[in-house]
C-alpha cells in the first residue's frame, strides 16, 4: 500500500471526486493505493467513494484507529 499526500499526487482525485474541491480553504487529503485500487480521503475525514462516510466522525463516535485503517485496507482489496 502507498499513501500519497503531496498536492501533485492527490489533485486529480480531489478535483474529480470532491464536490467541495473549489473551496477557498479546502482541507486537501490523502490518496491510498494498492495494486490498481484507490481510496481518496479528504483532510476533514470524508471518504470520496459515494458512501458519505466520514472517518473523523466515526473516530469521534468511538471507532479505533485500527478499525478505521482496516476499513481503508478492506476498500483497497475490494
C-alpha positions in Angstrom: 0.0 0.0 0.0 1.1 3.5 -0.7 -0.1 6.7 0.9 0.2 10.0 -1.1 -0.2 13.4 0.5 1.6 15.8 -1.9 -0.9 18.0 -3.8 0.6 16.9 -7.1 -0.4 13.3 -6.4 -3.9 13.9 -4.9 -5.1 16.9 -7.0 -6.7 14.6 -9.7 -8.6 12.5 -7.2 -9.9 15.5 -5.3 -10.7 17.5 -8.4 -12.8 14.8 -9.9 -14.5 13.3 -6.8 -14.9 16.1 -4.2 -17.7 18.5 -4.7 -16.1 20.8 -2.2 -12.8 20.9 -4.1 -13.2 24.6 -5.2 -13.5 25.8 -1.6 -11.0 28.6 -0.8 -9.6 26.7 2.2 -10.0 23.1 1.1 -8.6 20.6 3.7 -6.7 18.7 0.9 -6.4 15.0 1.5 -4.8 11.6 1.3 -4.6 9.1 -1.6 -4.2 5.4 -0.6 -3.3 3.0 -3.4 -2.7 -0.7 -3.6 -2.4 -2.6 -6.9 -5.0 -0.9 -9.1 -7.3 0.2 -6.3 -7.6 3.7 -4.9 -9.2 5.3 -1.8 -9.3 9.1 -1.7 -9.8 10.7 1.7 -10.2 14.4 2.4 -8.3 16.1 5.2 -11.6 16.5 7.1 -12.3 12.8 7.0 -14.7 12.4 4.1 -14.1 9.2 2.1 -14.7 10.0 -1.5 -16.5 6.9 -2.8 -20.1 8.0 -2.8 -21.0 6.4 0.6 -21.0 9.7 2.5 -18.7 8.2 5.2 -16.6 10.4 7.4 -13.7 8.8 9.3 -13.3 11.8 11.6 -17.0 11.5 12.7 -16.6 7.7 13.2 -13.4 8.2 15.2 -15.2 10.8 17.4 -18.0 8.3 17.8 -15.7 5.7 19.3 -14.1 3.7 16.4 -10.5 3.0 16.9 -7.7 4.0 14.6 -7.1 0.3 13.9 -10.8 -0.2 12.9 -10.6 2.8 10.6 -7.3 1.7 9.0 -8.8 -1.8 8.5 -11.7 -0.2 6.6 -9.3 1.6 4.3 -7.4 -1.7 3.7 -10.7 -3.6 3.0 -11.7 -1.0 0.4 -8.3 -1.3 -1.2 -8.8 -5.1 -1.6 -12.4 -4.7 -3.0 
